[in-house]
Amino acid sequence: MWAEIEALLAIRRQFPSPEHIDDGDQTAPSKRIRSVLPDYDKLAAGPQIAPAVGIEVMRREHSHFANWLESLESLAQPRAQ
């Protein structure tokens, strides 16, 4: 399994952020993962992986995701009158 992990890390190191990895249908993150781990199922794996990564890492690594979360969080803030 270490070889697979290193292969995935090598893919990640090729890009400034995870958001830059998704540059087309054939090179989408799930397709890249499946090239290393053929049995990967993103619908099953996502909910298992996300807690292990943690929300703060996701915010730091994914600026679009962080901005989206901030917009959602702002909806919960009381509005000034």
N, C-alpha and C positions, 0 to 999 in steps of 0.2 A: 504494500500500500504506500510505502514511502516514495517509491518511484512515481506513482500517480500524483501524490501531493506535490512533489517537486515539479512535475510537468505542469500542473495547474498554477503553481507559483511562478513558473517561468513565463507562462502566458500573461499573468497579471503584471509582471515586471516590464512587459513590453509597452505598457500604456501608462499615461499620467494618472489615470483614475479608472475605477471599474466602469464608470459611465462611458468612457472612450472605447471600451471593448466591443460594444454593440454597434457594429458598423455595416450590418447587412444580414439578410436572411440566412446566408450560408455561414456567417461568422458570428452569429448571435451567441451570447454567453452559454446558453444551454447546448448549442451545437458544439462549441469548443469543449465543454465539459464532457459531452458524450463521446468526443473523439478520444478522450483519455479513459473515461468510465462509461462504457457502452450501456450499462444498466441504469444510468442516472435517470431519475424521474423528478423533474423540477417541482411538480405539484406535491409530491410526497416529501421531497428533501427540503424544500424551502422552509416550511414550518419547523423543521428539526434544526436546520442550520442557523436560521435567524437568531434564536436565543443564544446560541453558542458564540456568534459573532458579536452580538450586543448592539443596542440602538445607538450608542455614542460612536462606535466605530463606523456604523452605517452612515450616520450624519456626517462624520468627518470625511469619509471616502466618497460620498455621493452628494454633491452640492444640490442637484435638482431635487433629490429626495429630502434633503434637509430643508430646502425652501418650501416644499410642499407640506412638510410637517409643521413648519412655522406658520404657514397660512391656516392650517387646521387648528393649531393651538391658539391662534389669534381669535378664532371664532368663539372660543370658550372664555375669553377675557371679557369682563364687564365693560360696556361702552360708556365713555365719558358723556355726561349730559350737558 
